[in-house]
Amino acid sequence: MQDFADLVFEGMTVCGRVIGARQGFVYLRGEYRYLVDALKATLQSRREAGLLGEAILGDPSFSFDIDLHIGAGAYVCGEESALIESLEGKHGVPRIRPPFPTTHGYLNKPTVVNNVETFASAAKIAVQGGEWFASRGTAESKGTKLLSLSGDCERPGIYEYPFGVTVRQVLEDCGARDAQGIQMAGPAGHMISAKLFDRRICFEDLATGGSFMVFDHRRDILDGIRNFAHFFVHESCGFCTPCRVGTSLLRDLVDKVHTGHGTRADLEEMRKLGQIMRVGSHCGLGQTAPNPVLDSLDQFPEAYERRLRSTAFEPAFDMNAALEQARWLTGRTDPAAYLDEEALVGAMP
């Protein structure tokens, strides 16, 4: 959208022609408001060139225009039905499906929802042909994939590769010389360790939304997992219980382990909770929110093991410890200020 917006708009226009649509929308996340002026200028230049609006290129049977809609930055609005709800001015909550957007989408009309990469590719295919696009990639994953590389690498940025490239090749190209693991496809994607770097990026092996976050050996993997766990609590729309409650419980368990109070029982509880979220959540956000935790438990067990305090159960919240400051402020040392005799004996001089 920053460098090839015209190509994206061309792909949307082709789509409008094929399906008979008269109106297109670009749903722009709140974080990308800085692109608004440039995008509006590009749209206006297309209208002036006869590529948007009424009777495109002089054809009275073909009218199509594109508007921008600015979102507030909710992660859940990446889910297509939540995006449509937000586009209609409602709270961004995923719809119950069926019906699907292809029959009941924006304003209850048939709607096509695609990402900008798909529309850009469609514009190129319209010119170059399907054989050109299919000449790259693998047998089951045709074409190329854009990858956004960030984190601990010398050359972060946007890269384009034919499907089938190995993770190791990507890391070599971006200068990630000491990677211990990567988070693929954003927080809801998958975390893989160095032993899986020879796997290929394609739908039949490692499918990805396109982002690579590189962690080198200077990083504590659990720091990143903790950030992801807190992120999903913030981004859950709250519609369904498995996600609304599950993200909070998972965050608390990760925090407990991160602060050195976790046990093996807590690790097992993370796995059980993650599986419940995967099968019980209403939309993809809740279903994929436990991925970083579950993947890291398998790929980086040492990150958890070295923080375990004991093998026995320990409550996540210590009431007596929490009351200590209040006792000190009030000068209370009487038995009523403690929860049990054992705590009292431990606290008294």
C-alpha positions as CSV (number, residue, x, y, z in Angstrom):
1,M,0.0,0.0,0.0
2,Q,3.0,2.3,0.4
3,D,4.8,1.6,-2.8
4,F,2.3,-0.3,-5.0
5,A,-1.1,1.0,-4.1
6,D,-2.0,1.5,-7.8
7,L,-1.4,-2.2,-8.4
8,V,-3.7,-3.1,-5.5
9,F,-6.4,-0.7,-6.8
10,E,-6.1,-2.2,-10.3
11,G,-6.6,-5.7,-8.9
12,M,-9.7,-4.5,-7.0
13,T,-11.1,-3.0,-10.2
14,V,-10.5,-6.3,-12.1
15,C,-12.3,-8.1,-9.3
16,G,-15.2,-5.6,-9.5
17,R,-15.4,-6.2,-13.3
18,V,-15.5,-10.0,-12.9
19,I,-18.1,-10.3,-10.1
20,G,-20.2,-7.3,-11.2
21,A,-19.5,-5.1,-8.1
22,R,-19.9,-1.3,-8.2
23,Q,-18.2,-0.5,-4.9
24,G,-14.9,-1.4,-3.3
25,F,-13.5,-0.5,0.1
26,V,-9.9,-0.5,1.5
27,Y,-10.1,-1.2,5.2
28,L,-7.1,0.6,6.5
29,R,-6.0,-0.3,10.1
30,G,-5.6,2.7,12.4
31,E,-1.8,2.2,12.6
32,Y,-1.6,3.1,8.9
33,R,-3.4,6.4,8.9
34,Y,-0.2,8.0,7.6
35,L,-1.0,6.5,4.2
36,V,-4.4,8.2,3.8
37,D,-3.3,11.3,1.9
38,A,-1.2,9.3,-0.5
39,L,-3.9,6.7,-1.1
40,K,-6.5,9.3,-1.7
41,A,-4.2,11.0,-4.2
42,T,-3.7,7.7,-6.0
43,L,-7.4,7.0,-6.2
44,Q,-8.1,10.5,-7.5
45,S,-5.5,10.1,-10.2
46,R,-7.1,6.8,-11.3
47,R,-10.5,8.6,-11.5
48,E,-9.0,11.3,-13.6
49,A,-7.5,8.7,-15.9
50,G,-10.9,7.0,-16.4
51,L,-9.8,3.9,-14.4
52,L,-12.3,4.5,-11.6
53,G,-15.8,5.9,-11.4
54,E,-18.6,5.9,-13.9
55,A,-18.1,4.2,-17.3
56,I,-14.5,3.1,-16.8
57,L,-12.5,3.5,-20.0
58,G,-15.7,4.6,-21.8
59,D,-17.6,1.4,-21.1
60,P,-21.1,2.4,-19.9
61,S,-21.6,-1.1,-18.5
62,F,-18.6,-0.9,-16.2
63,S,-18.7,1.5,-13.2
64,F,-16.7,0.9,-10.1
65,D,-15.2,3.1,-7.4
66,I,-13.1,2.6,-4.2
67,D,-13.4,4.3,-0.8
68,L,-11.1,4.2,2.2
69,H,-12.4,3.2,5.6
70,I,-10.2,3.8,8.6
71,G,-10.3,1.2,11.4
72,A,-9.3,1.8,15.0
73,G,-6.5,-0.8,15.0
74,A,-8.4,-3.8,16.4
75,Y,-6.5,-7.0,15.6
76,V,-9.7,-9.1,15.5
77,C,-10.8,-7.0,12.5
78,G,-8.4,-9.0,10.4
79,E,-11.1,-11.7,10.5
80,E,-13.3,-11.1,7.5
81,S,-16.7,-10.9,9.2
82,A,-15.4,-8.7,12.0
83,L,-13.9,-6.5,9.3
84,I,-17.3,-6.2,7.6
85,E,-19.0,-5.4,11.0
86,S,-16.5,-2.6,11.6
87,L,-17.0,-1.4,8.0
88,E,-20.7,-1.1,8.7
89,G,-19.9,1.1,11.8
90,K,-20.5,-1.7,14.3
91,H,-18.3,-3.2,17.0
92,G,-15.7,-5.5,15.4
93,V,-17.1,-8.9,16.5
94,P,-16.9,-12.0,14.2
95,R,-20.2,-13.1,12.9
96,I,-21.7,-16.6,13.3
97,R,-21.4,-18.4,10.0
98,P,-23.1,-19.5,7.8
99,P,-24.2,-17.4,6.1
100,F,-20.8,-16.5,4.7
101,P,-19.8,-13.1,3.2
102,T,-19.9,-14.4,-0.3
103,T,-23.7,-14.4,0.0
104,H,-24.4,-12.1,3.0
105,G,-21.5,-9.7,3.5
106,Y,-21.4,-5.9,3.7
107,L,-24.9,-4.5,4.2
108,N,-26.1,-8.1,3.7
109,K,-24.9,-8.1,0.1
110,P,-22.5,-10.6,-1.5
111,T,-19.0,-9.5,-0.7
112,V,-15.5,-10.5,-1.6
113,V,-12.8,-10.0,1.1
114,N,-9.1,-10.4,0.2
115,N,-5.9,-9.0,1.3
116,V,-3.8,-6.5,-0.6
117,E,-1.3,-9.1,-1.7
118,T,-4.0,-11.1,-3.4
119,F,-5.4,-8.1,-5.3
120,A,-1.9,-7.0,-6.4
121,S,-1.2,-10.6,-7.7
122,A,-4.6,-10.6,-9.5
123,A,-3.7,-7.5,-11.4
124,K,-0.4,-9.0,-12.6
125,I,-2.1,-12.3,-13.6
126,A,-4.6,-10.3,-15.6
127,V,-1.8,-8.9,-17.7
128,Q,0.8,-11.7,-17.7
129,G,-1.5,-14.8,-17.5
130,G,-1.9,-17.7,-15.2
131,E,1.0,-19.7,-16.7
132,W,3.4,-16.9,-15.9
133,F,2.2,-16.9,-12.3
134,A,2.3,-20.7,-12.0
135,S,5.8,-20.9,-13.4
136,R,7.2,-20.2,-9.9
137,G,6.6,-21.9,-6.7
138,T,5.8,-25.6,-6.0
139,A,3.4,-28.1,-7.3
140,E,0.7,-27.2,-4.7
141,S,1.8,-23.6,-4.0
142,K,2.0,-21.5,-7.1
143,G,3.6,-18.0,-7.4
144,T,5.5,-16.0,-4.9
145,K,5.1,-14.8,-1.3
146,L,5.9,-11.5,0.3
147,L,7.7,-11.8,3.6
148,S,8.2,-9.1,6.2
149,L,11.4,-9.7,8.1
150,S,12.1,-8.1,11.4
151,G,13.9,-8.7,14.7
152,D,17.4,-9.8,15.1
153,C,18.7,-9.6,11.5
154,E,21.1,-7.3,9.7
155,R,18.7,-6.5,6.8
156,P,15.1,-6.3,7.9
157,G,12.5,-5.4,5.3
158,I,10.1,-6.8,2.7
159,Y,11.3,-9.7,0.6
160,E,9.6,-11.7,-2.2
161,Y,10.3,-15.4,-2.7
162,P,8.9,-18.2,-4.8
163,F,6.9,-20.6,-2.7
164,G,9.1,-23.5,-1.6
165,V,12.1,-21.4,-0.3
166,T,13.5,-22.8,3.0
167,V,13.4,-20.9,6.2
168,R,17.2,-21.2,6.4
169,Q,17.6,-19.5,3.0
170,V,15.4,-16.6,4.1
171,L,17.4,-16.1,7.3
172,E,20.7,-16.2,5.4
173,D,19.5,-13.5,3.0
174,C,18.4,-11.1,5.8
175,G,21.6,-11.6,7.8
176,A,20.1,-13.5,10.7
177,R,23.3,-15.3,11.7
178,D,22.5,-16.4,15.2
179,A,18.8,-17.2,15.1
180,Q,17.5,-19.5,17.8
181,G,13.9,-19.3,16.6
182,I,11.4,-17.4,14.6
183,Q,7.8,-16.4,15.0
184,M,6.0,-16.9,11.7
185,A,2.8,-15.2,10.6
186,G,2.5,-12.8,13.5
187,P,1.5,-13.5,17.1
188,A,-1.2,-15.9,16.0
189,G,1.2,-17.9,13.8
190,H,3.8,-20.5,14.7
191,M,7.1,-20.4,16.5
192,I,9.8,-22.8,15.2
193,S,13.3,-23.5,16.5
194,A,16.5,-23.9,14.6
195,K,16.0,-27.6,14.1
196,L,13.1,-26.8,11.7
197,F,14.9,-24.2,9.6
198,D,15.2,-26.6,6.6
199,R,11.4,-26.7,6.3
200,R,9.9,-24.9,3.2
201,I,7.5,-22.0,3.1
202,C,4.5,-23.2,1.2
203,F,1.0,-24.4,1.9
204,E,2.0,-28.1,2.0
205,D,4.7,-27.4,4.6
206,L,4.9,-24.1,6.5
207,A,2.1,-21.8,5.6
208,T,2.5,-18.2,6.6
209,G,0.7,-14.9,6.5
210,G,4.1,-13.3,5.6
211,S,5.8,-12.1,8.7
212,F,9.1,-13.4,10.2
213,M,10.1,-12.2,13.7
214,V,13.7,-13.4,14.3
215,F,14.9,-14.1,17.9
216,D,18.7,-14.6,18.3
217,H,20.4,-16.3,21.3
218,R,20.6,-13.1,23.2
219,R,16.9,-13.2,23.6
220,D,14.9,-15.0,26.3
221,I,12.1,-16.7,24.3
222,L,9.8,-16.5,27.2
223,D,9.9,-12.7,27.2
224,G,8.4,-12.8,23.7
225,I,5.8,-15.4,24.6
226,R,4.7,-13.3,27.6
227,N,4.3,-10.3,25.3
228,F,2.1,-12.3,22.9
229,A,0.0,-13.6,25.8
230,H,-0.7,-10.1,27.0
231,F,-1.4,-9.0,23.5
232,F,-4.2,-11.5,23.0
233,V,-5.9,-10.5,26.2
234,H,-6.0,-6.9,25.0
235,E,-7.1,-7.8,21.5
236,S,-9.8,-10.4,22.3
237,C,-13.2,-8.9,21.4
238,G,-14.8,-10.7,24.4
239,F,-17.6,-12.3,22.4
240,C,-17.0,-15.9,23.4
241,T,-15.9,-17.4,26.8
242,P,-13.1,-19.7,25.6
243,C,-11.2,-16.7,24.2
244,R,-12.3,-14.0,26.7
245,V,-11.5,-16.1,29.7
246,G,-8.9,-18.4,28.1
247,T,-6.5,-15.6,27.0
248,S,-6.6,-14.2,30.6
249,L,-5.9,-17.5,32.2
250,L,-3.1,-18.3,29.8
251,R,-1.6,-14.9,30.4
252,D,-1.6,-15.5,34.1
253,L,0.0,-18.9,33.8
254,V,2.8,-17.5,31.6
255,D,3.3,-14.6,34.0
256,K,3.5,-17.1,36.9
257,V,6.2,-19.2,35.1
258,H,8.0,-16.0,33.9
259,T,8.3,-14.7,37.5
260,G,9.7,-18.0,38.8
261,H,6.7,-19.3,40.6
262,G,5.5,-21.9,38.0
263,T,5.5,-25.7,38.4
264,R,5.1,-28.6,36.0
265,A,1.4,-28.7,36.8
266,D,1.2,-25.2,35.4
267,L,2.8,-26.3,32.1
268,E,0.2,-29.1,31.7
269,E,-2.5,-26.6,32.5
270,M,-1.3,-24.4,29.7
271,R,-1.5,-27.3,27.3
272,K,-5.1,-28.2,28.4
273,L,-6.2,-24.6,28.3
274,G,-4.7,-24.1,24.8
275,Q,-6.5,-27.1,23.4
276,I,-9.8,-25.9,24.8
277,M,-9.3,-22.5,23.2
278,R,-8.5,-24.1,19.9
279,V,-11.6,-26.2,19.6
280,G,-14.1,-23.9,21.5
281,S,-13.4,-20.4,20.4
282,H,-15.8,-18.6,18.1
283,C,-13.2,-17.3,15.5
284,G,-9.7,-17.6,14.4
285,L,-8.3,-15.2,17.0
286,G,-9.2,-17.4,19.9
287,Q,-8.4,-20.5,18.1
288,T,-4.8,-19.3,17.3
289,A,-4.1,-17.2,20.4
290,P,-2.5,-20.2,22.3
291,N,-0.2,-21.0,19.4
292,P,2.9,-19.2,20.7
293,V,2.6,-20.8,24.1
294,L,1.9,-24.3,22.8
295,D,4.6,-24.1,20.1
296,S,7.2,-22.8,22.6
297,L,6.4,-25.5,25.1
298,D,7.3,-28.0,22.3
299,Q,10.1,-26.1,20.6
300,F,11.8,-24.4,23.6
301,P,11.0,-26.4,26.7
302,E,14.2,-25.2,28.3
303,A,12.8,-21.7,28.4
304,Y,10.2,-22.9,30.8
305,E,12.2,-25.6,32.7
306,R,14.8,-23.2,34.0
307,R,12.2,-21.0,35.6
308,L,10.3,-23.7,37.4
309,R,10.4,-23.2,41.1
310,S,9.4,-26.7,42.2
311,T,7.6,-29.8,41.0
312,A,4.8,-29.3,43.5
313,F,1.8,-27.1,43.1
314,E,2.1,-23.5,44.2
315,P,-0.9,-21.0,44.1
316,A,-0.6,-18.2,41.6
317,F,-1.5,-15.7,44.3
318,D,-0.1,-15.5,47.9
319,M,-2.6,-13.6,50.0
320,N,-0.3,-13.4,53.1
321,A,2.5,-11.9,51.0
322,A,0.1,-9.4,49.4
323,L,-1.0,-8.2,52.9
324,E,2.5,-7.7,54.1
325,Q,2.8,-4.0,53.1
326,A,-0.6,-3.3,54.6
327,R,0.5,-4.8,57.9
328,W,3.7,-2.8,57.8
329,L,1.8,0.5,57.1
330,T,-0.7,-0.1,60.0
331,G,1.8,-1.6,62.4
332,R,-0.4,-4.8,62.7
333,T,1.3,-7.8,64.2
334,D,-1.8,-9.4,65.9
335,P,-3.1,-12.8,64.8
336,A,-6.1,-11.3,63.1
337,A,-3.8,-9.6,60.6
338,Y,-2.7,-13.1,59.3
339,L,-4.6,-15.8,57.5
340,D,-3.3,-18.7,59.6
341,E,-1.1,-19.7,62.5
342,E,1.7,-20.9,60.2
343,A,2.0,-17.5,58.5
344,L,1.9,-15.8,61.9
345,V,4.7,-18.0,63.3
346,G,6.8,-17.3,60.2
347,A,6.3,-13.6,60.4
348,M,6.8,-13.0,64.1
349,P,10.3,-12.2,65.4
